[in-house]
Amino acid sequence: MDAGRRELHRLVDALPDDQVALLLADLRRRLTPGVASSRWPPAFFGMGVDRDGCLELSERVDEVLADGFGAPRS
């Protein structure tokens, strides 16, 4: 084990109990591949045309948002 890992072990052992959950969450986030787990394309892609084929979304923004902006199209 190199010096960096030994220091990491020492620091983890010295960590107060109330900080453990926060550190675990951060480490899990760092070790989880971000790109592979994210949804692509984002839900708002394709928002230029509504479900009925209408292109005038800016005029009906309140209606579009109430209808479920980014909701999956059927």
C-alpha positions in Angstrom: 0.0 0.0 0.0 1.4 3.4 -0.9 1.7 6.4 1.3 -1.5 8.0 -0.1 -3.6 5.0 0.7 -2.2 4.8 4.2 -3.0 8.4 4.8 -6.5 7.9 3.5 -7.0 5.0 5.8 -5.7 7.0 8.7 -8.0 9.9 7.9 -11.1 7.7 7.5 -10.3 6.1 10.9 -10.2 9.5 12.4 -13.4 10.7 10.8 -16.2 11.6 13.3 -19.2 9.3 13.1 -21.5 12.1 12.0 -19.4 12.7 8.9 -19.3 9.0 7.7 -22.6 9.1 5.7 -21.5 12.3 3.9 -18.1 10.8 3.0 -19.7 7.5 1.9 -22.1 9.4 -0.4 -19.3 11.4 -1.9 -17.1 8.3 -2.5 -20.0 6.4 -4.1 -20.7 9.3 -6.4 -17.0 9.5 -7.4 -16.9 5.7 -8.1 -20.1 5.6 -10.1 -19.7 6.2 -13.8 -21.8 9.4 -14.5 -22.2 9.2 -18.2 -23.4 5.6 -18.4 -26.0 6.1 -15.7 -27.5 9.3 -17.0 -30.4 9.4 -19.4 -29.7 10.5 -22.9 -31.2 12.5 -24.5 -32.6 14.6 -21.7 -36.4 14.7 -21.5 -36.6 18.2 -22.8 -35.0 17.3 -26.2 -37.5 17.4 -29.0 -39.4 20.1 -27.3 -39.6 22.1 -30.5 -42.8 20.3 -31.6 -45.6 19.3 -29.2 -47.5 16.1 -29.3 -50.0 17.5 -31.8 -47.2 18.7 -34.2 -47.7 22.4 -33.2 -44.6 24.6 -33.5 -46.1 27.6 -31.6 -45.0 26.5 -28.2 -43.9 29.9 -27.0 -47.5 31.2 -27.4 -48.8 28.3 -25.3 -46.1 28.0 -22.7 -48.4 27.7 -19.7 -50.5 25.0 -21.4 -47.4 23.1 -22.4 -46.0 23.2 -18.9 -49.3 22.2 -17.4 -49.4 19.3 -19.8 -46.1 17.9 -18.5 -43.1 19.5 -19.9 -40.6 16.8 -20.7 -43.1 14.0 -20.1 -42.5 10.9 -22.2 -44.4 11.1 -25.5 -46.9 8.4 -26.2 
